[in-house]
Amino acid sequence: MEQLVLDTGCFLVRRAALEAAGGFDPVFATMHYGLPDFCLRLRTAGWGVRFVPSAYVHEAAASEAELGKADAAAFRAKYGFDCMYSCNTRPELLEHVKLPEAGDGTQQAPAVLEIGCACGGNLLRLRSERPDVELYGIELSEASATVARQFAQVYALDVEDFHMPEWDGRFDAVICGDLLEHLRDPWKTVQNLCRITRPGGRLIISVPNVMHISNLYGMLREGNWAYEAQGIRDRTHLRFFTQRTARELVEQGGYHTLTVLGRAFRISKQQQELREQLLPILGLGVTDLDLDALQWIVVGEKENFE
């Protein structure tokens, strides 16, 4: 499977590729950043990077934590973006992309648009699975977009108010991972995205869950709503969603909901205790998943009137 970058582990590299990329950059003390840097330079030199699950080995050393902080700063200084954020992929979103099969009578090639595509890891993974797919992205970071433009058509557009009539009804899938909560008017944005989705095409979004128990714990136990560098209370978030309002966001835009999934992660003992106290008083239509999900994934489909 083709990848943008590889995680640390065992890997094989051709001598010609190693020489073309210039070897490993000695500025990086750990492979957590040294290997992604090498992979990006390999791709720029015209080589590909593939992940082989059956041969994957991974071991992270705790002693590398402090070195990793310095490497993270060095990587940002070199490329202009954060490796762990801009080079990652979201397989939990990609699994909901549904593309027409070859020879099904569709005249246009399948097309996918990702809003906030960063360096294009998701798009590259889609191309690995379907070489015939046309890849599009919207990305405001020029540094990240430069990487993604090696294999996708990437534009710098205001997703809340863009005008691309040639895109109307074009896309089989539109992906918005952790983006809509950063916008002034995500409702208008979803309406715009519905216009460029083909009938039967999908919108796939993920948004943080404001009802997560960690958030409630901060308010009910600590009286705290402090904005943070990342997470539910990321200081760049302008909008907040529950399971119900995330679904409504997709449906008011012109899609009907196919799937709503909650992604849960481990919580602290104190948060678990509060969760158990709150469960008996949840209202009708509210379940334990509303407290457990750190993030909602909602998949909508545009009506096909043909």
C-alpha positions, -999 to +999 in steps of 0.1 A: +000+000+000+014+034-010+020+058+019+031+094+022+055+086+051+063+055+071+063+051+109+094+039+126+101+002+121+120-021+098+122-009+062+141-017+030+154+009+006+171+006-028+206+020-029+197+042-059+168+057-039+190+062-008+215+081-029+188+101-048+173+113-015+207+121+000+206+097+028+193+104+063+194+140+077+217+140+107+198+169+122+172+144+135+181+124+165+151+100+163+136+080+135+101+093+145+110+124+125+141+112+106+121+086+087+092+109+077+118+134+065+135+107+044+102+096+029+093+131+019+126+136+002+123+102-015+090+112-030+104+146-041+132+126-058+106+106-078+105+074-057+075+058-040+070+046-004+050+015+004+038-001+036+038-039+039+016-049+068+029-085+069+064-073+074+057-044+099+077-042+131+074-013+155+090-005+188+092+030+204+118+038+230+105+059+260+140+074+263+134+092+229+107+115+243+129+145+250+149+140+217+116+139+199+106+174+211+138+188+195+132+168+164+096+181+161+109+217+162+136+209+137+110+193+114+087+223+116+116+246+108+126+225+078+092+219+062+068+245+077+043+220+091+039+195+119+048+159+108+025+141+132-005+162+121+001+169+084+014+136+073-010+112+090-039+093+074-074+087+086-083+051+077-115+053+099-127+080+074-114+064+043-133+031+049-165+050+042-155+062+008-175+044-019-164+048-055-181+035-086-166+003-100-149+004-134-173-004-162-205+005-143-216+030-170-202+061-153-186+083-179-165+104-156-136+090-137-143+087-099-132+118-080-126+126-043-122+159-026-106+163+008-111+196+027-080+204+047-060+177+030-027+188+046+001+168+028-024+145+012-018+112+030-055+102+027-056+110-010-024+091-017-038+061+001-070+063-020-049+064-052-030+033-040-063+014-038-079+030-069-053+043-094-081+056-116-095+081-090-090+118-096-077+134-064-086+170-053-077+189-021-083+222-004-054+233+018-045+268+030-010+258+042+012+263+012+039+242+028+016+212+031-001+218-002+033+217-020+037+180-009+001+171-018+004+186-053+028+159-062-002+135-067-034+156-063-049+189-076-048+211-045-064+246-042-063+273-016-100+282-013-123+296+014-146+265+019-173+287+034-177+308+002-160+293-028-174+294-064-163+265-086-192+258-110-171+232-129-172+211-097-210+209-094-221+173-091-184+162-096-173+143-064-181+108-054-168+115-019-160+147+001-139+142+032-139+168+061-118+154+090-118+176+121-124+208+101-160+220+103-156+230+140-130+256+130-154+274+107-177+304+112-206+288+093-201+251+090-238+248+080-234+269+049-202+250+041-220+216+042-246+231+018-218+242-005-203+207-004-236+191-012-238+211-044-205+196-056-213+160-045-227+139-072-261+122-066-254+091-046-221+105-035-210+108+001-199+134+027-177+120+054-170+142+084-155+140+119-161+165+146-152+165+184-179+156+209-185+184+233-204+159+256-173+137+261-169+128+298-135+145+300-151+178+290-180+173+315-155+164+342-136+196+337-168+216+340-186+197+368-157+187+390-132+216+383-154+244+370-130+245+340-135+254+304-099+264+295-090+264+258-060+242+249-035+236+221-055+206+209-085+184+217-121+192+222-114+227+236-088+235+209-084+273+210-091+275+173-125+258+176-154+281+169-183+255+169-191+226+192-212+195+184-230+166+201-240+134+183-275+149+176-262+183+162-234+166+142-261+145+124-283+176+120-253+195+104-251+169+077-288+165+071-296+203+069-269+205+042-289+182+019-276+147+027-294+118+044-274+101+072-260+066+065-238+062+096-230+079+129-200+064+148-184+074+180-146+070+186-139+063+222-105+063+240-093+055+275-104+078+302-090+084+338-103+067+369-119+100+381-137+105+348-149+069+349-164+075+383-183+106+371-195+087+341-210+060+363-228+087+383-242+104+352-255+073+334-286+069+355-298+105+349-293+107+311-323+118+292-344+100+267-324+095+235-291+100+252-269+070+257-236+061+273-219+066+239-227+103+241-204+104+271-178+079+257-172+093+222-144+117+219-152+123+183-182+117+159-179+103+124-209+111+103-215+097+068-241+113+046-253+105+012-267+129-014-301+118-027-300+101-061-331+112-080-323+093-112 
